[in-house]
């Protein structure tokens, strides 16, 4: 567990009540936290609530909600939209007992409190249900809210919606995606949204109209969608519809002849500058496989430049009819101006462009991740749930490194860094000993804010003090940590002493340094990591300050290689076992043949031996002349084999018969053939055991 953690667990709640913390809004030294029936304004330095905005639905509203079949717990006000406006105002929207409402609070300096300034309907801004996943972004310059949510009680009307808050009272209609069209949105779970240049990007997972599995059920795909910030809607009757809505599939997979896909998007980071291209930005995302006994998670990165090129230059996926295959639309059939592009006045766009983008919003080409999964968690490990990124962390040698923090479903935060084309997980911190899942992550220069449903915690961005020696400190490969030779301890840049070149030792790339003194066999290091105390270990690749309960993450290449090795070993073992069994059977058969000449009438399985040399040869056979088995007594000996063959082979079906059988040949001719030890050419042979 991590030391020096500051925690906030709500105020004045009973044991049966839960905070349902989820949203965070960072503003300087303070932090807004959305919860159930409240919003807390926390000090980041102390994690104590400076202000509290209580907002619970009245009894009559709760009663109406429960009469519609919802539970009392569901019929509370769960804050789902949180944004800071200008002049000290705060916009808050919540489920409000399945009748969404929004409020604008203003800070009153005379009373040092936030007071309600305005309240209005929050439909299509906040979801009705606390179980629905939604996202929203506030544009301060235009005073607009753009949300991805559902706009009805039962959750059957998903939409991406924009409304100007200054014109709410006038009843002015906003702009939305078209209703009841699975080609646009089909049962989506919105994950995140952010503003990037002239667009708003939405990250979600939904049922894919273009993909059906073996059970005739549509699969779930991860998507990225976008709209233009200046979209004013199309010409009537499309004046209240987006003219720029496009979406594309996100491809996070382990490459192979049959790729292994991570289709369910879970969390997304804000865009950060790409280390390899300062003009580009990267978005890091958490994915998982569908719910199963072998559920796996992965982290992938996507280039914003690649995403923009897919939307700006890619072809569209379309379907001629409901029963036809989805294919790529020829470029010659794409109208001009290009559908989905931003225009000065979208209300004047040609009808052909507007109708095209409403019918065909899906891009044909998927957006591929940068170099595949950065790392993968197996089914024996906790699921990855959240992600946050610190870009451009400087090491001692002046290098810049991207540091990734990933939350897990069992209350941990993994820390990983990118070294060239590799991602190395260097630390695992148990933040919530109760095992509560991490539902949100926020990074600052000096702290990491970690949120569970009932706690908000702040932790340092590094764990340098846990490394007891120079070699242990360097082995962490943490750009935040270096060994100070003057102080003889592992320090961070923010420790106060600072880093002096020549006095500190660090090697992020290799994880070892010749400047560190060797540790003898009785020292504090071993093959399994650095021993910190009874049962506490920091692994060189997975720093953990308690007993590790999950296996370390693996890269996509490692997983693919392991699968290949398993297949080869299984093939070799199968060949060896099959060869031994075949050899054993040949020996048994040889033994049985030898024993048949010794006078035994039965083999080792209790079956009568049907040979011309067994004891049945001397048996006196009496045949019924009126059956196919019958025949006159022969002067020659009749063995068991001769008895069986005519019975099995001489029955044939009449073409017009319904199940009755008749002799296929004359009995006398058949017996003559048998006595001459020959069979007609058109007869087949069957082996029959008696």
C-alpha positions in Angstrom: 0.0 0.0 0.0 1.1 3.6 -0.6 2.2 5.8 2.2 1.4 9.5 2.5 -2.0 9.1 0.8 -4.6 11.8 1.5 -8.2 10.6 1.3 -11.7 12.0 1.2 -14.7 9.7 1.8 -17.6 12.1 1.9 -19.4 13.7 4.8 -22.4 12.8 7.0 -23.3 9.6 5.3 -24.5 6.3 6.9 -22.9 2.9 6.3 -25.6 1.9 3.9 -25.2 5.0 1.7 -22.6 5.3 -1.0 -21.0 8.4 -2.4 -21.0 7.3 -6.1 -18.0 9.5 -6.8 -17.3 9.7 -10.5 -16.6 13.1 -12.1 -13.7 15.4 -11.5 -13.1 18.9 -12.6 -9.7 20.3 -11.9 -9.3 24.1 -11.4 -5.9 25.2 -10.0 -5.6 24.2 -6.4 -9.2 23.0 -6.1 -11.1 20.0 -7.3 -14.8 19.6 -8.0 -16.1 16.1 -7.3 -19.6 15.0 -8.4 -21.4 12.5 -6.2 -24.8 11.4 -5.2 -27.0 14.4 -4.2 -23.9 16.6 -3.8 -20.9 18.2 -5.3 -17.8 18.8 -3.2 -15.1 21.4 -3.7 -11.9 19.9 -2.4 -8.5 21.4 -1.7 -5.9 19.3 -3.5 -3.3 20.0 -0.8 -5.4 18.7 2.0 -8.2 16.7 0.3 -10.7 18.4 2.6 -14.0 19.9 1.4 -14.0 23.7 1.4 -17.5 23.9 0.0 -20.4 21.5 -0.4 -23.3 21.9 -2.8 -26.2 19.7 -1.7 -28.8 18.9 -4.3 -31.2 16.0 -3.5 -34.6 15.6 -5.2 -37.7 16.3 -3.0 -39.8 13.6 -1.6 -42.6 14.0 -4.2 -40.2 13.6 -7.0 -38.7 10.5 -5.5 -42.2 9.0 -4.9 -43.1 9.6 -8.5 -40.0 7.9 -9.6 -40.6 4.8 -7.5 -44.1 4.6 -8.7 -42.6 4.1 -12.2 -40.9 0.9 -11.0 -37.5 2.3 -9.9 -35.8 1.7 -6.6 -35.3 4.4 -3.9 -31.6 4.2 -4.5 -32.0 4.8 -8.2 -34.4 7.7 -7.6 -31.7 10.0 -6.2 -29.7 12.8 -8.0 -26.5 11.4 -9.5 -24.3 14.2 -10.8 -23.3 13.4 -14.4 -22.2 16.8 -15.8 -19.8 19.1 -14.1 -18.2 22.2 -15.7 -16.7 25.5 -14.5 -18.0 28.5 -16.3 -16.8 32.1 -16.3 -17.1 34.5 -13.3 -17.0 31.8 -10.7 -20.1 29.9 -12.0 -20.4 26.1 -11.9 -22.7 24.1 -14.2 -24.1 20.9 -12.6 -26.5 18.4 -14.2 -27.8 15.2 -12.6 -30.3 12.4 -13.1 -32.6 14.0 -10.5 -34.8 10.9 -9.9 -35.1 10.0 -13.6 -36.1 13.6 -14.5 -32.8 15.2 -15.4 -32.2 18.8 -14.2 -29.4 21.3 -14.5 -28.3 24.1 -12.2 -25.9 27.0 -12.4 -24.3 27.9 -9.0 -22.6 31.2 -8.3 -20.0 31.8 -5.7 -21.1 34.5 -3.2 -18.0 36.1 -1.7 -19.9 37.7 1.1 -21.1 34.4 2.5 -18.3 32.3 1.0 -20.9 29.9 -0.3 -22.1 28.7 -3.7 -25.8 29.7 -4.3 -28.3 28.5 -6.9 -28.4 31.1 -9.7 -30.6 29.2 -12.3 -32.2 25.8 -12.8 -33.5 24.3 -16.0 -34.4 21.0 -17.7 -31.5 18.7 -18.2 -33.0 16.3 -20.8 -30.5 15.2 -23.4 -27.7 16.7 -21.3 -27.7 14.3 -18.4 -29.0 10.7 -18.6 -32.1 9.6 -16.8 -30.5 6.5 -15.2 -27.5 6.4 -13.0 -26.5 3.2 -14.8 -26.1 4.9 -18.2 -22.7 5.9 -19.4 -22.6 9.5 -20.7 -20.2 12.3 -21.5 -20.4 16.0 -21.9 -18.1 18.9 -22.8 -18.7 22.6 -22.1 -17.5 25.2 -24.6 -16.9 28.3 -22.5 -16.3 30.6 -25.5 -19.8 30.0 -27.0 -21.5 28.9 -23.7 -22.6 25.6 -25.2 -22.9 22.2 -23.8 -22.3 19.2 -26.1 -23.3 15.8 -24.6 -23.5 12.1 -25.5 -26.3 10.4 -23.6 -29.9 9.2 -23.8 -32.9 11.4 -23.9 -35.8 9.2 -22.7 -36.8 7.3 -19.5 -36.2 3.8 -20.9 -32.9 4.7 -22.6 -34.0 3.9 -26.2 -33.0 7.3 -27.7 -29.2 7.7 -27.7 -28.0 11.0 -29.1 -25.1 13.5 -29.4 -26.7 16.8 -28.6 -25.7 20.5 -28.5 -27.5 23.3 -26.7 -26.6 26.9 -26.1 -27.1 27.6 -22.4 -27.9 31.3 -22.8 -31.0 30.4 -24.9 -32.4 27.6 -22.8 -35.3 29.7 -21.5 -36.3 30.8 -25.0 -37.0 27.1 -26.0 -34.6 27.2 -28.9 -34.0 23.7 -30.3 -30.5 22.3 -30.2 -28.8 20.1 -32.7 -28.8 16.3 -32.4 -28.1 13.1 -34.3 -31.1 11.6 -36.1 -33.5 9.4 -34.1 -34.1 5.6 -34.5 -31.3 4.9 -36.9 -28.9 2.1 -35.9 -26.5 3.3 -38.6 -25.8 6.4 -36.5 -25.9 5.2 -32.9 -27.0 1.7 -31.7 -27.1 1.2 -27.9 -23.9 3.2 -27.3 -21.9 3.5 -24.1 -20.2 6.9 -24.2 -16.8 6.9 -22.6 -15.2 10.3 -23.1 -15.2 13.5 -25.2 -12.9 16.4 -25.8 -12.3 19.4 -28.0 -9.5 19.1 -30.6 -9.0 21.9 -33.1 -12.2 22.5 -35.1 -14.0 19.3 -33.9 -15.5 17.7 -30.9 -14.5 14.0 -30.6 -16.6 11.4 -28.9 -15.2 8.0 -27.8 -17.7 5.2 -27.3 -18.5 1.5 -27.8 -21.7 0.3 -29.5 -23.3 -2.6 -31.3 -21.9 -2.7 -34.8 -24.4 -2.6 -37.6 -21.8 -4.0 -40.0 -20.7 -7.0 -37.9 -22.7 -10.1 -37.0 -21.1 -13.1 -35.2 -21.8 -16.8 -35.6 -24.9 -16.6 -33.4 -26.5 -14.0 -35.6 -25.9 -11.3 -33.0 -24.1 -8.0 -33.6 -20.8 -7.5 -32.0 -19.7 -4.6 -29.9 -17.1 -2.3 -31.5 -15.0 0.6 -30.2 -15.7 3.8 -32.0 -14.4 7.4 -32.4 -16.9 9.9 -33.7 -16.7 13.6 -34.4 -18.7 16.7 -35.2 -17.8 20.2 -36.2 -18.0 22.8 -33.4 -19.5 25.4 -35.8 -22.1 23.0 -37.3 -25.4 25.0 -37.5 -27.5 22.1 -38.8 -28.6 21.5 -42.3 -31.2 23.1 -44.6 -34.8 22.3 -43.6 -36.0 19.8 -42.8 -32.6 18.9 -41.4 -32.1 22.2 -39.5 -31.9 20.4 -36.1 -29.6 17.6 -37.3 -25.8 17.4 -37.4 -24.4 17.7 -40.9 -20.8 16.7 -39.9 -21.3 13.6 -37.8 -18.9 10.8 -38.8 -17.6 7.7 -37.0 -14.9 5.1 -37.4 -13.9 1.8 -35.8 -10.9 1.7 -33.4 -8.6 -1.2 -34.0 -6.8 -2.3 -30.9 -5.6 -5.9 -31.7 -2.7 -8.3 -31.5 -1.6 -8.8 -35.1 -1.7 -12.4 -36.5 -3.2 -14.3 -39.4 -6.4 -14.0 -37.4 -6.0 -10.9 -35.2 -7.0 -11.0 -31.5 -9.3 -7.9 -31.0 -9.9 -5.9 -27.9 -13.3 -4.4 -28.9 -14.7 -2.9 -25.8 -13.5 0.6 -25.1 -13.3 1.4 -21.3 -11.4 4.7 -20.8 -9.6 7.4 -22.8 -6.9 9.9 -21.9 -6.7 13.5 -23.0 -4.5 14.1 -26.1 -0.8 14.5 -25.4 2.0 15.6 -27.6 3.6 12.7 -29.5 7.3 12.2 -28.6 8.1 11.3 -32.2 6.1 14.1 -33.9 5.6 17.4 -32.0 2.9 18.4 -34.5 0.8 15.3 -33.7 -1.0 14.2 -30.5 -1.6 10.8 -29.0 -4.6 9.5 -27.2 -4.2 6.5 -24.9 -7.1 4.2 -24.3 -8.1 1.1 -22.3 -9.8 -1.8 -24.0 -11.0 -5.2 -23.0 -12.5 -8.3 -24.5 -16.2 -9.1 -23.9 -17.3 -10.6 -20.6 -16.1 -14.2 -20.4 -13.9 -16.5 -18.2 -10.8 -15.4 -20.2 -11.4 -11.6 -20.1 -8.3 -9.6 -21.0 -7.4 -5.9 -21.1 -5.0 -3.8 -23.1 -3.7 -0.3 -23.6 -3.5 1.1 -27.1 -2.4 4.5 -28.4 -4.0 6.4 -31.4 -2.6 9.2 -33.5 -4.9 12.2 -33.8 -3.4 12.9 -37.2 -4.3 9.4 -38.4 -7.9 9.8 -37.1 -8.2 13.1 -38.9 -6.9 11.6 -42.1 -9.4 8.7 -41.8 -12.3 11.2 -41.6 -11.0 13.7 -44.1 -9.7 11.3 -46.9 -11.1 7.9 -46.2 -13.9 6.1 -48.1 -17.3 5.4 -46.6 -18.8 2.1 -45.7 -22.3 1.5 -47.1 -24.9 -1.2 -47.7 -27.0 -1.3 -50.9 -29.9 -3.0 -49.2 -30.7 -4.5 -45.8 -29.6 -8.0 -46.9 -26.4 -7.1 -48.9 -22.8 -6.9 -47.6 -21.2 -3.8 -46.3 -18.6 -2.5 -48.8 -16.5 0.5 -49.6 -18.3 3.2 -51.5 -16.5 4.2 -54.7 -14.9 7.6 -54.5 -16.7 8.6 -57.7 -20.0 8.3 -55.8 -19.0 10.7 -52.9 -20.7 14.0 -53.4 -19.0 17.4 -53.3 -18.5 19.2 -50.9 -17.2 16.2 -49.0 -19.8 14.9 -46.5 -18.7 15.5 -42.8 -16.4 18.4 -43.6 -16.8 21.7 -41.7 -18.3 24.6 -43.6 -18.8 28.3 -42.9 -22.6 27.9 -43.0 -23.8 24.3 -42.8 -27.5 25.4 -43.4 -26.6 26.2 -47.0 -25.0 22.8 -47.8 -26.4 20.9 -50.8 -29.2 18.4 -50.0 -27.1 15.7 -51.6 -24.2 16.2 -49.2 -26.5 16.4 -46.1 -28.6 13.3 -47.0 -25.4 11.3 -47.8 -23.8 11.9 -44.5 -27.0 11.0 -42.6 -27.3 7.7 -44.5 -23.6 6.8 -44.5 -21.8 8.2 -41.4 -19.4 5.2 -41.0 -15.9 5.2 -42.5 -14.8 2.1 -44.3 -11.3 2.0 -42.9 -10.7 1.4 -39.2 -8.3 3.6 -37.2 -5.3 1.4 -36.3 -3.4 1.9 -33.1 0.2 2.9 -32.9 2.3 -0.3 -32.8 -0.5 -2.4 -31.5 -1.2 -2.9 -27.7 1.4 -1.2 -25.5 0.8 -3.8 -22.8 -1.8 -6.5 -22.0 -3.3 -7.8 -18.8 -4.2 -11.5 -18.8 -7.4 -13.2 -17.4 -5.6 -14.0 -14.1 -5.0 -10.2 -13.5 -7.4 -7.5 -12.5 -9.2 -5.7 -15.3 -7.9 -2.3 -16.4 -10.4 0.5 -15.9 -9.0 4.0 -16.2 -6.1 5.8 -17.7 -4.2 9.1 -17.4 -1.0 10.3 -18.9 1.9 12.6 -17.9 3.6 13.7 -21.1 7.2 14.7 -21.5 8.6 13.8 -18.1 12.3 14.8 -18.1 15.0 12.4 -16.9 18.5 13.2 -15.6 20.1 13.0 -19.0 17.5 15.4 -20.5 15.5 12.8 -22.2 11.7 13.1 -22.3 9.4 10.2 -21.5 5.7 9.6 -21.6 4.4 8.2 -18.2 1.1 6.3 -18.2 -1.0 5.7 -15.1 -3.6 2.9 -15.4 -6.3 2.1 -12.8 -7.5 -1.4 -12.1 -10.7 -3.1 -10.9 -9.1 -4.1 -7.6 -8.0 -0.7 -6.5 -4.5 -0.4 -7.9 -2.7 2.1 -10.1 -0.1 0.8 -12.5 2.7 3.1 -13.6 4.3 2.5 -17.0 6.7 4.4 -19.2 7.5 4.3 -22.9 11.1 3.5 -23.8 11.5 3.7 -27.6 9.0 1.2 -29.0 8.5 -0.6 -25.7 6.3 0.0 -22.7 7.6 -1.0 -19.3 5.4 -1.3 -16.2 7.6 0.0 -13.4 5.3 0.2 -10.4 2.0 -1.1 -9.0 0.5 0.9 -6.1 -2.5 -0.4 -4.0 -4.5 2.7 -3.4 -7.7 1.2 -2.1 -7.0 -1.8 0.2 -10.7 -2.7 0.1 -10.3 -3.6 -3.5 -12.7 -1.0 -4.8 -12.4 -0.3 -8.5 -10.7 2.8 -9.8 -13.4 4.8 -11.7 -11.5 8.0 -12.5 -7.9 9.2 -12.7 -6.4 12.7 -12.9 -2.8 13.7 -13.2 -1.1 16.9 -12.0 2.5 17.8 -11.8 2.8 16.8 -8.2 -0.1 14.4 -7.5 -2.2 11.7 -9.0 -5.9 11.9 -8.1 -7.5 8.5 -7.8 -11.3 8.0 -7.5 -13.3 4.9 -6.4 -17.1 4.9 -5.9 -16.7 5.9 -2.2 -13.2 7.5 -1.9 -11.1 10.2 -3.5 -7.4 9.8 -2.9 -4.2 11.7 -3.8 -0.9 9.9 -4.2 2.6 11.0 -5.2 3.4 10.3 -8.9 6.4 8.1 -7.9 7.6 5.7 -5.2 11.3 6.6 -5.1 11.6 6.3 -1.3 10.8 2.6 -1.4 14.1 1.7 -3.2 16.7 1.0 -0.5 19.9 1.0 -2.7 21.4 2.6 -5.7 20.9 -0.5 -7.9 17.3 -0.8 -6.7 16.6 2.9 -7.5 18.1 2.7 -11.0 16.4 -0.6 -11.7 13.0 1.1 -11.3 13.6 2.8 -14.7 11.5 5.6 -13.3 12.3 9.1 -14.8 10.9 10.6 -11.6 13.6 8.8 -9.5 17.4 9.0 -9.2 20.0 7.9 -6.6 21.5 10.8 -4.8 25.1 9.8 -3.8 25.4 12.7 -1.3 22.2 11.7 0.6 22.6 7.9 -0.2 18.9 7.5 -1.0 16.5 7.4 -3.9 15.0 10.8 -4.5 12.6 12.5 -6.8 13.1 15.9 -8.4 10.3 17.3 -6.2 12.0 16.2 -2.9 13.3 19.7 -2.3 17.0 18.8 -2.7 16.7 18.9 -6.5 18.9 17.0 -8.9 22.5 18.0 -9.4 24.2 16.5 -12.5 27.1 14.4 -11.3 25.5 13.7 -7.9 22.6 11.6 -9.0 22.5 8.3 -10.8 19.8 7.2 -13.2 19.4 5.0 -16.3 15.8 4.9 -17.6 16.6 2.9 -20.7 18.7 0.0 -19.3 17.7 0.0 -15.7 21.3 -0.5 -14.5 24.4 1.6 -14.0 28.1 0.8 -13.5 28.2 3.6 -10.9 26.1 1.7 -8.5 28.2 -0.5 -6.1 27.7 -4.2 -6.4 25.5 -5.9 -3.8 26.8 -9.1 -2.2 24.8 -12.2 -1.8 23.6 -11.3 1.7 22.4 -7.8 0.5 19.0 -6.5 0.1 18.4 -7.6 -3.5 17.6 -10.9 -5.1 16.4 -12.4 -8.3 12.8 -11.8 -7.4 13.1 -8.1 -6.6 14.0 -5.7 -3.8 12.9 -6.9 -0.4 11.3 -4.0 1.6 10.0 -5.9 4.6 8.1 -9.0 5.5 6.5 -10.1 2.3 6.8 -6.7 0.6 8.6 -6.7 -2.8 9.3 -4.2 -5.5 9.9 -6.0 -8.7 12.5 -4.5 -11.1 9.8 -4.3 -13.8 6.7 -4.1 -11.6 7.3 -2.0 -8.5 4.8 -3.0 -5.8 4.7 -2.1 -2.2 2.8 -5.2 -1.1 2.4 -8.8 -1.9 1.7 -9.0 -5.6 -1.7 -10.6 -6.3 -1.7 -10.3 -10.1 0.7 -11.4 -12.8 2.6 -8.6 -14.5 1.2 -7.2 -17.7 2.6 -8.6 -21.0 3.2 -7.0 -24.3 1.2 -8.0 -27.4 4.3 -9.6 -29.0 4.9 -11.7 -25.8 1.3 -13.0 -25.8 1.5 -13.9 -29.6 4.9 -15.6 -29.1 3.6 -17.6 -26.1 0.6 -18.8 -28.1 2.8 -19.9 -31.0 5.1 -21.8 -28.6 2.1 -23.5 -26.9 0.8 -24.6 -30.3 4.2 -26.1 -31.3 4.6 -27.9 -28.0 1.1 -29.3 -28.2 1.7 -30.6 -31.7 4.9 -32.3 -30.7 3.3 -33.9 -27.6 0.3 -35.0 -29.7 2.6 -36.7 -32.2 4.6 -38.4 -29.5 1.6 -39.7 -27.7 -0.1 -40.9 -30.9 3.1 -42.7 -32.0 3.3 -44.5 -28.7 -0.3 -45.6 -28.8 -0.1 -46.8 -32.4 3.0 -48.8 -31.5 1.3 -50.3 -28.5 -1.7 -51.3 -30.7 0.5 -53.0 -33.2 2.1 -55.1 -30.5 -1.4 -56.0 -29.1 -2.6 -57.0 -32.6 0.5 -59.2 -33.1 -0.2 -60.9 -29.8 -3.8 -61.5 -30.7 -2.9 -63.1 -34.1 -0.4 -65.4 -32.3 -3.0 -66.4 -29.7 -5.6 -67.3 -32.4 -3.4 -70.1 -33.7 -3.2 -71.6 -30.2 -6.8 -72.8 -30.2 -8.5 -69.9 -28.4 -12.0 -69.1 -29.7 -12.1 -65.5 -28.4 -9.8 -62.5 -28.5 -8.9 -60.3 -25.5 -12.1 -58.3 -26.0 -14.4 -61.3 -25.7 -15.2 -61.4 -29.4 -15.5 -64.7 -31.3 -12.8 -65.1 -33.9 -14.2 -65.3 -37.4 -11.5 -67.2 -39.2 -11.4 -70.3 -41.3 -9.1 -71.9 -38.7 -11.1 -71.5 -35.5 -13.1 -74.1 -33.7 -16.3 -73.0 -35.3 -15.1 -74.6 -38.6 -16.0 -78.1 -37.3 -19.4 -77.1 -36.2 -22.3 -78.8 -37.8 -24.5 -76.1 -39.3 -28.2 -76.7 -40.0 -29.8 -74.1 -42.2 -33.4 -73.2 -42.7 -34.2 -73.6 -46.4 -36.7 -70.7 -46.3 -34.4 -68.0 -45.1 -31.5 -66.2 -46.7 -29.3 -67.8 -44.1 -30.5 -71.2 -45.1 -29.2 -73.8 -47.6 -28.8 -77.5 -48.0 -26.1 -79.2 -46.0 -22.9 -79.0 -47.8 -20.4 -81.8 -48.1 -17.8 -79.1 -47.4 -17.3 -77.6 -44.0 -19.0 -74.3 -43.5 -17.2 -71.8 -41.3 -18.5 -68.7 -39.4 -17.2 -66.3 -42.1 -19.2 -68.1 -44.8 -22.3 -67.8 -42.6 -22.0 -64.1 -42.1 -21.2 -62.8 -45.5 -24.4 -63.9 -47.3 -26.6 -62.7 -44.5 -25.1 -59.2 -44.5 -24.8 -58.7 -48.2 -27.7 -60.4 -49.8 -30.4 -57.9 -48.6 -31.4 -55.0 -50.9 -34.2 -52.4 -50.9 -36.8 -52.4 -53.6 -37.0 -49.0 -55.2 -40.7 -48.7 -54.4 -40.6 -50.3 -51.0 -40.9 -48.4 -47.8 -38.5 -50.3 -45.5 -39.2 -53.9 -46.5 -36.3 -56.1 -47.7 -36.2 -58.9 -50.2 -33.5 -61.3 -51.2 -31.1 -59.7 -53.6 -30.2 -62.9 -55.4 -31.3 -66.5 -55.8 -30.4 -68.6 -52.7 -29.1 -71.6 -54.6 -26.8 -69.5 -56.8 -25.5 -67.7 -53.8 -24.7 -70.9 -51.9 -23.1 -72.3 -55.1 -20.8 -69.3 -55.1 -20.0 -69.7 -51.5 -19.2 -73.4 -51.8 -16.8 -72.5 -54.7 -15.3 -70.0 -52.3 -16.2 -67.1 -54.6 -18.6 -64.2 -54.4 -20.3 -62.3 -57.2 -18.4 -59.2 -58.3 -21.2 -56.8 -57.2 -21.1 -58.0 -53.6 -19.4 -56.0 -50.9 -17.8 -57.4 -47.7 -18.6 -56.5 -44.2 -16.9 -57.6 -41.0 -19.4 -58.7 -38.4 -18.7 -59.7 -34.8 -20.8 -62.4 -33.1 
